[in-house]
Amino acid sequence: MITEGFWYSWVLIPALIFFARVADVTIGTIRIVFISKGLKIIAPILGFFEIFIWLLAMTKIFQNLDNWFYFIAYSAGFATGNFIGLFIEEKLALGYVNLQIITQKPGITLAKKLADQGFGVTWHEANGSRGEVTVIYCVIKRSDFKHATSLIKEYNPKAFYTIEDVRFANQGVFPVRSTDRGIHQFPWRKGK
């Protein structure tokens, strides 16, 4: 017969350790993103809760160093917390990215289509290793990345593009979104 002590030692405590690690690693991942985006107020608050939860989990492990199942729960919680933290960070889509597009066929059509959708666009002609190219620069909100790349795939599916994080954007042209319908509206507004 399974005793109450068994459930406590082999089910309840490992589950608590697992969920504590999921919580603190998720918070830690989001905290690092906030630090990289310059959000100085939120990051320390998240850091407090991250370490507080971690200490609770570690206390239980150090009290029971002979129970290997606690180590498995701790490790599994760490891995799961990383996954969940990155998933949440992707959904938050904070900040701006620099989208650089290089296209062999004339990129003016793509540049104008991006501009027609409200994106600030700068382009110039250049020479690449395979001949003349058009280089298009576009600083966009991360939340608009899928929309911008769908335009690239629609109007120039063979275009090469890269994306880089931007910590701060002083000025710029960004589409104004209607939060209730999720569509682009005009007039364009300058970035902050």
C-alpha positions as CSV (number, residue, x, y, z in Angstrom):
1,M,0.0,0.0,0.0
2,I,1.3,3.5,-0.9
3,T,1.7,5.6,2.2
4,E,1.0,9.3,2.7
5,G,4.8,9.8,3.0
6,F,5.3,8.3,-0.4
7,W,2.9,10.8,-2.1
8,Y,4.5,13.7,-0.2
9,S,8.1,12.7,-1.1
10,W,7.7,11.3,-4.6
11,V,4.8,13.2,-6.0
12,L,3.9,16.5,-4.2
13,I,7.4,17.9,-3.5
14,P,8.8,17.0,-7.0
15,A,5.7,18.6,-8.6
16,L,6.2,21.7,-6.5
17,I,9.9,21.8,-7.4
18,F,9.1,21.4,-11.1
19,F,6.5,24.2,-11.1
20,A,8.7,26.5,-9.1
21,R,11.5,26.0,-11.7
22,V,9.1,26.6,-14.5
23,A,7.9,29.8,-12.9
24,D,11.4,31.2,-12.0
25,V,13.0,30.3,-15.3
26,T,10.1,31.8,-17.3
27,I,10.3,35.0,-15.2
28,G,14.1,35.0,-15.7
29,T,13.8,34.7,-19.5
30,I,11.3,37.5,-19.7
31,R,13.4,39.6,-17.3
32,I,16.4,39.3,-19.6
33,V,14.3,40.4,-22.6
34,F,13.1,43.4,-20.6
35,I,16.7,44.3,-19.7
36,S,17.7,44.1,-23.4
37,K,14.8,46.4,-24.3
38,G,15.8,48.9,-21.7
39,L,12.8,48.5,-19.4
40,K,14.6,49.4,-16.2
41,I,11.6,49.4,-13.8
42,I,10.1,46.0,-14.6
43,A,13.3,44.0,-14.7
44,P,14.3,44.3,-11.0
45,I,10.8,43.5,-9.9
46,L,10.8,40.3,-12.0
47,G,14.3,39.6,-10.6
48,F,13.0,39.7,-7.0
49,F,10.3,37.1,-7.7
50,E,12.6,35.0,-9.9
51,I,15.1,34.6,-7.0
52,F,12.5,34.2,-4.3
53,I,10.9,31.2,-6.2
54,W,14.3,29.8,-6.9
55,L,15.3,29.9,-3.2
56,L,12.1,28.0,-2.3
57,A,12.8,25.3,-4.8
58,M,16.5,25.0,-3.7
59,T,15.6,24.8,0.0
60,K,13.5,21.6,-0.7
61,I,16.3,20.1,-2.7
62,F,19.0,20.8,-0.1
63,Q,16.8,19.3,2.6
64,N,16.5,16.1,0.6
65,L,19.8,15.6,-1.3
66,D,19.3,11.8,-1.2
67,N,16.1,11.9,-3.4
68,W,17.3,11.8,-7.0
69,F,13.7,12.4,-8.3
70,Y,14.0,16.0,-7.0
71,F,16.9,16.6,-9.3
72,I,14.9,15.3,-12.2
73,A,12.0,17.6,-11.3
74,Y,14.4,20.5,-11.0
75,S,16.0,19.9,-14.4
76,A,12.7,19.3,-16.2
77,G,11.3,22.5,-14.7
78,F,14.4,24.4,-15.9
79,A,13.9,23.1,-19.5
80,T,10.2,23.7,-19.5
81,G,10.6,27.2,-18.1
82,N,13.0,28.1,-20.9
83,F,10.5,26.9,-23.5
84,I,7.6,28.8,-21.9
85,G,9.7,31.9,-21.4
86,L,10.7,32.1,-25.0
87,F,7.1,31.4,-26.1
88,I,5.8,34.3,-24.0
89,E,8.6,36.5,-25.2
90,E,7.7,35.7,-28.8
91,K,4.0,36.5,-28.2
92,L,4.9,39.8,-26.4
93,A,6.9,40.9,-29.5
94,L,8.3,44.0,-27.7
95,G,10.4,46.6,-29.4
96,Y,11.7,47.1,-32.9
97,V,13.7,45.2,-35.5
98,N,15.7,46.3,-38.4
99,L,14.6,44.4,-41.6
100,Q,17.2,44.5,-44.3
101,I,16.1,43.1,-47.7
102,I,18.4,42.4,-50.6
103,T,16.7,41.6,-54.0
104,Q,18.2,40.9,-57.4
105,K,15.2,42.0,-59.4
106,P,14.3,45.7,-59.1
107,G,13.1,46.1,-55.5
108,I,11.3,49.4,-56.1
109,T,7.9,47.6,-56.3
110,L,8.5,45.8,-53.0
111,A,9.8,49.0,-51.4
112,K,6.7,50.9,-52.5
113,K,4.4,48.1,-51.4
114,L,5.9,48.2,-47.9
115,A,5.6,52.0,-47.9
116,D,1.9,51.8,-49.0
117,Q,1.3,49.5,-46.0
118,G,2.6,52.3,-43.7
119,F,6.2,51.1,-43.1
120,G,9.1,53.5,-43.2
121,V,11.3,52.4,-46.1
122,T,14.7,53.4,-47.3
123,W,16.3,51.8,-50.4
124,H,19.2,52.2,-52.7
125,E,20.8,50.4,-55.6
126,A,24.0,48.4,-55.0
127,N,26.3,45.8,-56.4
128,G,26.3,42.2,-55.1
129,S,28.4,39.2,-55.9
130,R,25.8,38.2,-58.6
131,G,25.2,41.6,-60.1
132,E,23.0,44.6,-59.4
133,V,20.7,44.5,-56.4
134,T,18.3,46.7,-54.5
135,V,18.9,47.0,-50.7
136,I,15.8,48.0,-48.7
137,Y,16.0,49.0,-45.0
138,C,12.9,49.0,-42.9
139,V,12.8,49.5,-39.1
140,I,9.5,47.9,-37.9
141,K,7.8,46.9,-34.7
142,R,8.4,43.3,-33.9
143,S,4.6,42.8,-33.8
144,D,4.5,43.8,-37.5
145,F,7.3,41.3,-38.6
146,K,4.9,38.7,-39.9
147,H,3.0,41.2,-41.9
148,A,6.1,42.7,-43.4
149,T,7.6,39.3,-44.3
150,S,4.3,38.2,-45.9
151,L,4.6,41.2,-48.2
152,I,8.2,40.2,-49.1
153,K,7.1,36.7,-49.9
154,E,4.2,37.9,-52.0
155,Y,6.0,40.5,-54.0
156,N,9.5,39.0,-54.2
157,P,9.7,35.5,-52.8
158,K,13.4,35.0,-53.7
159,A,14.5,38.1,-51.8
160,F,17.1,37.7,-49.1
161,Y,16.4,39.4,-45.8
162,T,17.9,39.6,-42.4
163,I,16.5,40.8,-39.1
164,E,18.3,42.5,-36.2
165,D,17.0,43.7,-32.8
166,V,16.9,47.4,-32.3
167,R,17.1,48.6,-28.8
168,F,15.6,52.1,-29.4
169,A,14.1,53.9,-32.4
170,N,14.0,57.7,-32.1
171,Q,12.1,58.6,-35.2
172,G,10.4,56.6,-37.9
173,V,7.2,55.8,-39.8
174,F,5.2,53.0,-38.4
175,P,1.7,51.8,-39.2
176,V,-1.0,52.7,-36.8
177,R,-3.0,49.6,-35.7
178,S,-6.6,49.5,-34.7
179,T,-6.4,47.3,-31.6
180,D,-10.0,46.1,-32.0
181,R,-9.8,45.0,-35.6
182,G,-6.1,44.4,-36.0
183,I,-5.8,46.3,-39.3
184,H,-3.5,49.0,-40.5
185,Q,-4.9,52.6,-40.5
186,F,-3.5,55.8,-41.7
187,P,-2.2,58.5,-41.4
188,W,1.2,57.2,-40.6
189,R,2.7,58.2,-37.3
190,K,6.2,58.8,-36.2
191,G,7.9,56.5,-33.8
192,K,8.8,57.6,-30.3
